[in-house]
Amino acid sequence: MNGRTLRALREARVLSQRDLAALAGVAEATIVRLESGNAKPNFATLRKLAAALNVAPERFSVGNGENPAEPQGQDRRVSPREQVRAWARQQVAVNPGVEPAELLRRTIAMVRDDPKLERALLKDTVETVVTRQLEDTGYGIGADGMARLPTKPKPG
């Protein structure tokens, strides 16, 4: 992990080390050690930092193929929902007195300004709703993504 990159991203968002720690759900000392190069994050911490800063975890790689403690086969992208949640947390950290309606308006505007994020968020939301509807009716989702009939009738 490149500590200079973490610091530059944090400072570009006008966040203190304490603010970033709170947004990411890690100790302030962790941010200090990472920025100074005295520690390397595990993959969970890396994902939390990426979500808090609204960037992909790859932004922190050193450039020599090193990825800190990354589990093999795990999706390394930050989900659209994580991106939006991190952005909203950042807005609250920067503007602690922001009204919920204003935060919602800003969040909607941010999503609409990023067509790629808007499409990904819509796709994620539709998939979640469809999956819940299928589960509520007793259907399941197979490994191939297809709906499966219930094996047992759902008690009703």
Buried (B, 14 or more C-beta within 10 A) or exposed (E): BBBEBBBEBBEEBEBEBEBBBBBBEBEBEBBBBBBEEEBBBEBEBBBBBBBBBBBBBEBBBEEEEEBBEBEEEEEBEBBBBBBBBBBBBBBBBEEEEBEEEEBEEBBEEBBEEBEEBBEBBEEBEEEEEEBEEBEEEBBEBEEEEEEEEEEEEEEE
